Amino acid sequence: MAPEVWRLVARGATKSIQGKLDVRARPDTTSAVVAVVSFGDMPRVMGVTADGWSLVDQGGKTGFVLSKL
């Protein structure tokens, strides 16, 4: 999958996802997966951390996706 597909950067923006993306409970790669964003889903981006994670709402579940390359 192309890395640019996973870039979620604008607060309040919605980004179409291609493939599958794990939404994590905390902004780290070892945190529990609380939701999955699949092809065609439109998660709402609620914020961005200084270290490159986006806070998203996916189907009523809130969590973090890595949005830096």
N, C-alpha and C positions, 0 to 999 in steps of 0.2 A: 504494500500500500504506500502511496506517495505521502511523505510527511506533511505536505501542505494541507492535506485533507483534514488533519487533526487540529489545525490552528483555530482556536476559539479565543478571540482577543478583546472584543468590544463589549463593554458593560451594556446590558439590555439587548444585545444583538442575539439573533438566532442564526445558527449555522447548520446547514444540511450535512449529515455525516455519511460517508461512504465506507462500508465495512462494519466493524464492531469496535466499540470503545468502552472500556470499563470506567464507571463512575465510582470513585473511592470515598470512604468516610472522612479521611483526612488527606491533606496534600502531601502524600508520600507514596512511593510505589509498593510499600509493604502493607499498607492499610487495607482493611476489608473492602470488598466490592459490594456496593449497596444498590447498584443499578447498572444496566448495560444500555448503551446507545447503539442502535442498529441502523443499517442502511435506510435512509429516508426519514429517520427521526429528526425532530427539530428542537434540540434542547435550548432552553433559555439561559443565556450567559448573564449571571448576576454580579459578577465581579472578577477581578484578576489579582493574584498575589504578586508580590515583588519578585518571587523566585520562579514565576512562570506557570502557575497552576490557575485554571479557571474554575470558579464556583458556578455550578450549573444546576438547573432544575430540570429533571427528566421524569416526566409523568408523575409529578408530585413528590418525587424523592430528590433531595438535595445532596450534592457531593462535589468532588473535585476531579477534574481531568487535567492531565499534563498538556499544556498548550505551547510549550517552548520546543524548539528543535534541538 
